[in-house]
Amino acid sequence: MSDASAVSAALSHSLTPVELFLQADSIVKTVIVLLILASAWGWTVIAEKLIRLGVLHRRAARLIDSVQKELPVADLPASFDAASPEDPLVQVYRAMVDENARSSDLQHSETQRDALQERVHRVGQLAAANAIDHLHARLQGLATIGAVAPFVGLFGTVWGIMNSFQGIAASNNTSLAVVAPGIAEALFATALGLVAAIPAVIFYNRISGDIGAYGKRLNSFIGVFEVELSRQLSRKGDRNGLRAA
């Protein structure tokens, strides 16, 4: 076997990811482990958020369709009452219905009706904001991974290259067989940093957009509820006026 063939065989053996990890020093190994853990955690968050948001969007479409013709404001319809109490749309609807029920004995004058609509609006907005905050939970971790992981990988690369140069100086040999493994170990850390960061950035933007779209759906539902509540309060006010006359 020629010297070139021997060097090629040695490199093909030593440049596998497992071998690169095993040959790296403790600092580079720590960087690699941290990046792998960050990537695994990021993919867990991504999967959980995508599945949950997909379920919420489909369920919201179903629930809104179930009350499209008639939107009760005094109690929850059967479709909402049977849905998961953890669903944000159900929480918003229940909060507004409960506020309307607690204020039922105050619906006499026009001023009180206006105050009721304002309270229902605020209660709905608070419930929606609380639900959106829960959906954003752990999402900042993805942003952190996307921003920090490349620099952590770069640190591992710089440290590994420094060790490679020290090895070259100690051996006084600059052949490819001596230089390549150390450089490959260093670049492996950068590659892992990008592998962790790129999906985190992509899915952070996508998930943030999905949450924003769901938040708009909640706000639209609050608006529809307020319109229906105003209509029913106006009818009640008209009936009270007729009785008074």
Phi, psi and chi 1 to 4 in degrees:
 res  aa     phi    psi   chi1   chi2   chi3   chi4
   1 MET       -  134.0 -178.9 -179.2  -68.5      -
   2 SER   -72.8  165.3   65.6      -      -      -
   3 ASP   -62.6  -40.0  -68.2  -18.7      -      -
   4 ALA   -62.0  -40.5      -      -      -      -
   5 SER   -66.2  -38.5  -61.0      -      -      -
   6 ALA   -65.0  -42.4      -      -      -      -
   7 VAL   -63.8  -42.1  169.9      -      -      -
   8 SER   -62.3  -42.8  177.2      -      -      -
   9 ALA   -64.3  -39.6      -      -      -      -
  10 ALA   -65.5  -41.0      -      -      -      -
  11 LEU   -67.0  -41.2  -70.7  176.7      -      -
  12 SER   -63.5  -29.0   64.1      -      -      -
  13 HIS   -78.9  -39.7  172.3   69.1      -      -
  14 SER   -87.3  -13.1   61.6      -      -      -
  15 LEU   -98.3   12.7  -61.9 -174.4      -      -
  16 THR   -72.9  151.8   62.4      -      -      -
  17 PRO   -55.1  -41.1  -27.8   35.5      -      -
  18 VAL   -64.5  -44.6  174.6      -      -      -
  19 GLU   -65.5  -38.8  -70.6  -65.7  -27.2      -
  20 LEU   -60.8  -41.3  -70.6  175.5      -      -
  21 PHE   -66.3  -44.6  175.2   77.7      -      -
  22 LEU   -66.7  -31.7  -65.8  176.6      -      -
  23 GLN   -83.0  -15.9  -66.7  173.0   13.9      -
  24 ALA   -71.2  157.6      -      -      -      -
  25 ASP   -79.8  177.5   74.5  -22.3      -      -
  26 SER   -64.1  -36.8   59.2      -      -      -
  27 ILE   -65.1  -47.8  -61.4  -63.4      -      -
  28 VAL   -65.6  -38.5  178.6      -      -      -
  29 LYS   -60.7  -42.2  -78.0 -178.7  177.9  177.4
  30 THR   -61.8  -43.1  -59.4      -      -      -
  31 VAL   -61.2  -44.9  168.6      -      -      -
  32 ILE   -63.0  -44.7  -69.6  173.4      -      -
  33 VAL   -62.4  -43.6  169.5      -      -      -
  34 LEU   -61.5  -41.6  -72.1  175.4      -      -
  35 LEU   -68.1  -38.4  -69.6  173.2      -      -
  36 ILE   -65.0  -43.0  -69.0  173.9      -      -
  37 LEU   -64.5  -41.3  -68.9  176.1      -      -
  38 ALA   -63.5  -40.9      -      -      -      -
  39 SER   -65.1  -43.7 -179.2      -      -      -
  40 ALA   -63.3  -43.4      -      -      -      -
  41 TRP   -63.6  -42.4 -176.3   86.2      -      -
  42 GLY   -60.8  -44.3      -      -      -      -
  43 TRP   -66.4  -32.4  -81.8  109.4      -      -
  44 THR   -63.5  -45.7  -59.3      -      -      -
  45 VAL   -63.8  -43.4  172.9      -      -      -
  46 ILE   -59.2  -48.8  -71.0  168.4      -      -
  47 ALA   -62.2  -44.5      -      -      -      -
  48 GLU   -63.3  -43.3 -172.9  -91.5  -27.0      -
  49 LYS   -68.8  -43.6  -65.9  -65.1 -178.1 -175.2
  50 LEU   -63.6  -43.5  -70.1  177.7      -      -
  51 ILE   -64.9  -46.2  -67.6  171.9      -      -
  52 ARG   -63.9  -44.8  175.9  162.5  172.6   72.9
  53 LEU   -67.3  -36.8  -75.3  168.1      -      -
  54 GLY   -61.4  -43.9      -      -      -      -
  55 VAL   -64.0  -43.4  170.0      -      -      -
  56 LEU   -64.3  -41.6  -70.9  179.4      -      -
  57 HIS   -65.1  -44.1  -84.6  -70.4      -      -
  58 ARG   -65.4  -41.6  -70.2 -168.1  -63.1  -89.2
  59 ARG   -66.9  -38.7 -172.6 -175.8  -64.3  158.7
  60 ALA   -63.0  -42.2      -      -      -      -
  61 ALA   -61.0  -40.7      -      -      -      -
  62 ARG   -66.1  -45.9 -118.3 -178.3    1.9 -103.5
  63 LEU   -67.2  -41.3  -69.4  174.1      -      -
  64 ILE   -66.3  -38.6  -68.1  173.5      -      -
  65 ASP   -61.1  -33.3  -74.1  -16.7      -      -
  66 SER   -69.9  -20.6   69.2      -      -      -
  67 VAL  -120.9   20.1  -65.8      -      -      -
  68 GLN   -65.2  -37.7 -166.0  167.2   17.6      -
  69 LYS   -78.8  -37.3  -66.3 -177.6  179.1  179.3
  70 GLU  -142.1  123.0 -179.0 -178.0   -0.2      -
  71 LEU  -108.4  101.0 -176.7   66.9      -      -
  72 PRO   -65.9  143.4  -17.2   30.6      -      -
  73 VAL  -117.5   -6.4  -62.7      -      -      -
  74 ALA   -95.2  -27.7      -      -      -      -
  75 ASP  -154.7  165.1   53.3   11.3      -      -
  76 LEU   -76.3  136.8  -75.0  179.4      -      -
  77 PRO   -69.3  165.6   24.0  -32.5      -      -
  78 ALA   -60.4  -37.8      -      -      -      -
  79 SER   -64.1  -37.9   56.9      -      -      -
  80 PHE   -77.1  -37.8  -82.6   77.8      -      -
  81 ASP   -65.5  -29.8 -159.5   33.7      -      -
  82 ALA   -86.3  -13.1      -      -      -      -
  83 ALA   -75.9  168.7      -      -      -      -
  84 SER   -62.6  130.8  170.4      -      -      -
  85 PRO   -66.0  -15.1   22.4  -32.0      -      -
  86 GLU   -83.5   -7.3  -58.4  -60.8  -37.2      -
  87 ASP   -68.8  128.9 -170.9  -76.7      -      -
  88 PRO   -58.4  -39.3  -26.3   34.9      -      -
  89 LEU   -64.1  -40.4 -169.0   64.4      -      -
  90 VAL   -65.4  -41.1  174.5      -      -      -
  91 GLN   -63.1  -42.1  -67.6  175.5  -13.2      -
  92 VAL   -65.1  -46.6  169.0      -      -      -
  93 TYR   -61.6  -45.7 -161.9  177.3      -      -
  94 ARG   -63.7  -40.4 -173.1 -178.7  -60.9  -82.3
  95 ALA   -62.0  -42.3      -      -      -      -
  96 MET   -70.6  -40.6  -67.3 -171.6  -65.4      -
  97 VAL   -63.6  -42.4  166.9      -      -      -
  98 ASP   -64.0  -41.4  -70.9  -14.5      -      -
  99 GLU   -64.6  -39.1  179.8   59.0   33.4      -
 100 ASN   -63.7  -41.1 -179.3   41.0      -      -
 101 ALA   -67.3  -40.4      -      -      -      -
 102 ARG   -66.1  -24.0  -75.9 -165.6  -64.1  -91.9
 103 SER  -103.2   13.5  -55.9      -      -      -
 104 SER   -62.9  -30.7   58.8      -      -      -
 105 ASP   -82.4   -1.4   58.2  -24.9      -      -
 106 LEU  -103.9   -0.2  -58.1  176.0      -      -
 107 GLN   -84.9   72.5  -59.7  168.3   15.0      -
 108 HIS  -118.5  -59.6  -57.9  -62.0      -      -
 109 SER   -90.7  165.1   68.3      -      -      -
 110 GLU   -64.1  -36.7 -178.2  177.5   -6.8      -
 111 THR   -63.8  -42.6  -59.7      -      -      -
 112 GLN   -66.8  -34.8  -70.3  170.4  -27.3      -
 113 ARG   -66.8  -40.1  -69.1 -161.3  -61.2  -90.3
 114 ASP   -64.1  -40.6  -69.2  -18.3      -      -
 115 ALA   -64.7  -37.9      -      -      -      -
 116 LEU   -62.8  -45.4  170.5   60.2      -      -
 117 GLN   -61.2  -38.4  -67.8  179.8   66.0      -
 118 GLU   -65.7  -42.7  178.9   63.4   23.5      -
 119 ARG   -64.5  -42.8  -72.8 -164.3  -58.2  -85.9
 120 VAL   -61.8  -40.7  167.8      -      -      -
 121 HIS   -61.1  -47.1  172.5   77.9      -      -
 122 ARG   -64.9  -42.4  -69.3 -177.0  179.9  179.9
 123 VAL   -61.8  -43.8  165.9      -      -      -
 124 GLY   -62.9  -41.9      -      -      -      -
 125 GLN   -64.6  -41.3  -70.1  -69.4  -26.7      -
 126 LEU   -64.2  -43.3  -71.6  172.4      -      -
 127 ALA   -64.3  -40.2      -      -      -      -
 128 ALA   -66.4  -43.2      -      -      -      -
 129 ALA   -63.3  -39.8      -      -      -      -
 130 ASN   -64.5  -40.2 -175.2   58.2      -      -
 131 ALA   -66.2  -41.2      -      -      -      -
 132 ILE   -66.4  -37.4  -65.4  -60.6      -      -
 133 ASP   -60.7  -39.8  -75.3  -17.2      -      -
 134 HIS   -65.7  -36.8  -82.5   87.4      -      -
 135 LEU   -67.9  -29.1  -69.4  177.4      -      -
 136 HIS   -80.2   -9.3  -86.0  110.5      -      -
 137 ALA   -56.2  134.7      -      -      -      -
 138 ARG    70.4   -3.5  -61.4 -164.5  -63.0  169.7
 139 LEU   -70.8  -32.0 -164.7   58.6      -      -
 140 GLN   -63.3  -24.9  -71.3  -58.9  -39.9      -
 141 GLY   -61.9  -37.1      -      -      -      -
 142 LEU   -64.3  -41.7  -71.3 -177.4      -      -
 143 ALA   -62.4  -39.1      -      -      -      -
 144 THR   -64.6  -44.0  -58.5      -      -      -
 145 ILE   -61.5  -45.0  -68.0  172.9      -      -
 146 GLY   -61.6  -33.8      -      -      -      -
 147 ALA   -85.4  -34.5      -      -      -      -
 148 VAL   -98.6  -34.2  174.4      -      -      -
 149 ALA   -55.4  -43.5      -      -      -      -
 150 PRO   -60.1  -35.9  -23.8   34.9      -      -
 151 PHE   -74.2  -34.9  -65.0  100.8      -      -
 152 VAL   -63.7  -44.7  174.7      -      -      -
 153 GLY   -62.0  -38.2      -      -      -      -
 154 LEU   -65.6  -37.5 -176.5   59.8      -      -
 155 PHE   -60.4  -44.5  168.3   74.7      -      -
 156 GLY   -61.9  -37.1      -      -      -      -
 157 THR   -65.4  -46.8  -64.4      -      -      -
 158 VAL   -61.7  -42.9  171.6      -      -      -
 159 TRP   -64.7  -42.3 -172.2  -88.1      -      -
 160 GLY   -65.7  -39.0      -      -      -      -
 161 ILE   -67.3  -38.2  -70.3  175.7      -      -
 162 MET   -59.3  -44.3  -71.9  170.2   55.9      -
 163 ASN   -63.5  -37.6  -74.2  -20.5      -      -
 164 SER   -63.7  -43.2  -63.7      -      -      -
 165 PHE   -64.2  -37.5  -74.8  157.7      -      -
 166 GLN   -65.1  -39.0  -69.4  174.0   -2.6      -
 167 GLY   -65.8  -38.5      -      -      -      -
 168 ILE   -63.5  -43.3  -68.7  169.9      -      -
 169 ALA   -65.4  -37.8      -      -      -      -
 170 ALA   -70.9  -38.0      -      -      -      -
 171 SER   -87.8  -15.2   63.8      -      -      -
 172 ASN    54.8   38.4 -162.0   24.4      -      -
 173 ASN  -139.0  121.1 -172.9  -15.2      -      -
 174 THR  -107.9   22.6   58.8      -      -      -
 175 SER   -69.7  160.5   68.0      -      -      -
 176 LEU   -60.6  -36.4 -176.0   61.0      -      -
 177 ALA   -63.8  -27.5      -      -      -      -
 178 VAL   -87.8  -39.1  173.0      -      -      -
 179 VAL   -81.2  -41.7  175.6      -      -      -
 180 ALA   -59.3  -46.9      -      -      -      -
 181 PRO   -58.9  -43.9  -25.6   35.7      -      -
 182 GLY   -65.3  -41.9      -      -      -      -
 183 ILE   -65.8  -40.4  -60.5  -62.1      -      -
 184 ALA   -63.5  -41.3      -      -      -      -
 185 GLU   -59.4  -42.5  -65.9  165.3   15.5      -
 186 ALA   -65.5  -45.9      -      -      -      -
 187 LEU   -69.4  -26.1  -65.8  177.1      -      -
 188 PHE   -59.9  -37.4 -176.2   50.8      -      -
 189 ALA   -65.1  -41.4      -      -      -      -
 190 THR   -63.6  -42.5  -65.3      -      -      -
 191 ALA   -60.1  -42.7      -      -      -      -
 192 LEU   -65.5  -36.3  -75.4  178.5      -      -
 193 GLY   -60.9  -41.7      -      -      -      -
 194 LEU   -70.1  -37.6  -65.3  176.0      -      -
 195 VAL   -61.9  -36.0  166.9      -      -      -
 196 ALA   -76.7  -37.8      -      -      -      -
 197 ALA   -79.5  -42.7      -      -      -      -
 198 ILE   -62.1  -51.3  -68.4  173.7      -      -
 199 PRO   -61.7  -35.3  -19.5   32.2      -      -
 200 ALA   -62.1  -43.5      -      -      -      -
 201 VAL   -68.0  -46.0  171.7      -      -      -
 202 ILE   -59.9  -49.9  -68.5  173.4      -      -
 203 PHE   -78.5  -23.5  -75.8  102.2      -      -
 204 TYR   -61.1  -46.0  172.7   82.7      -      -
 205 ASN   -65.3  -41.8  -68.4  -31.1      -      -
 206 ARG   -66.7  -46.4  174.4  177.5  172.5  179.4
 207 ILE   -65.6  -38.9  -67.2  169.4      -      -
 208 SER   -61.3  -40.8  -65.3      -      -      -
 209 GLY   -64.2  -40.9      -      -      -      -
 210 ASP   -64.8  -39.6  -72.0  -14.2      -      -
 211 ILE   -66.5  -40.4  -67.7  175.8      -      -
 212 GLY   -61.1  -41.7      -      -      -      -
 213 ALA   -64.6  -39.4      -      -      -      -
 214 TYR   -67.7  -37.4 -169.9   75.4      -      -
 215 GLY   -62.5  -38.9      -      -      -      -
 216 LYS   -64.6  -36.2  -70.0  179.5 -179.8  178.3
 217 ARG   -65.4  -40.3  174.9  168.6  -84.1  177.7
 218 LEU   -63.3  -43.9  -70.5  179.3      -      -
 219 ASN   -65.1  -37.5  -72.7  -30.4      -      -
 220 SER   -64.2  -40.0  -63.5      -      -      -
 221 PHE   -65.0  -40.2 -176.6   75.2      -      -
 222 ILE   -60.1  -42.5  -68.2  171.2      -      -
 223 GLY   -62.5  -42.4      -      -      -      -
 224 VAL   -62.9  -41.5  171.3      -      -      -
 225 PHE   -61.9  -43.0 -174.8   94.3      -      -
 226 GLU   -63.4  -40.1  -69.3  173.1   -7.5      -
 227 VAL   -62.6  -46.2  169.6      -      -      -
 228 GLU   -65.9  -39.7 -178.2   60.6   29.7      -
 229 LEU   -62.9  -43.5  176.3   62.7      -      -
 230 SER   -61.2  -40.3  176.3      -      -      -
 231 ARG   -64.0  -44.3 -177.3 -179.0  -64.6  113.3
 232 GLN   -69.8  -35.8  -66.2 -168.6   20.9      -
 233 LEU   -66.9  -36.2  -71.0  176.6      -      -
 234 SER   -65.6  -41.0  -64.1      -      -      -
 235 ARG   -63.4  -42.2  -69.6  170.8 -177.9  166.4
 236 LYS   -64.3  -39.1 -176.9  179.2  -65.8 -173.3
 237 GLY   -65.7  -39.4      -      -      -      -
 238 ASP   -63.7  -40.4  -68.9  -17.7      -      -
 239 ARG   -66.7  -41.1  -73.0 -164.4  -64.0  -90.7
 240 ASN   -63.7  -36.6  -70.4  -21.8      -      -
 241 GLY   -66.5  -39.2      -      -      -      -
 242 LEU   -65.9  -39.0  -70.8  174.0      -      -
 243 ARG   -67.0  -38.0  -76.5 -163.7  -63.6  -90.3
 244 ALA   -66.4  -35.7      -      -      -      -
 245 ALA   -68.7      -      -      -      -      -
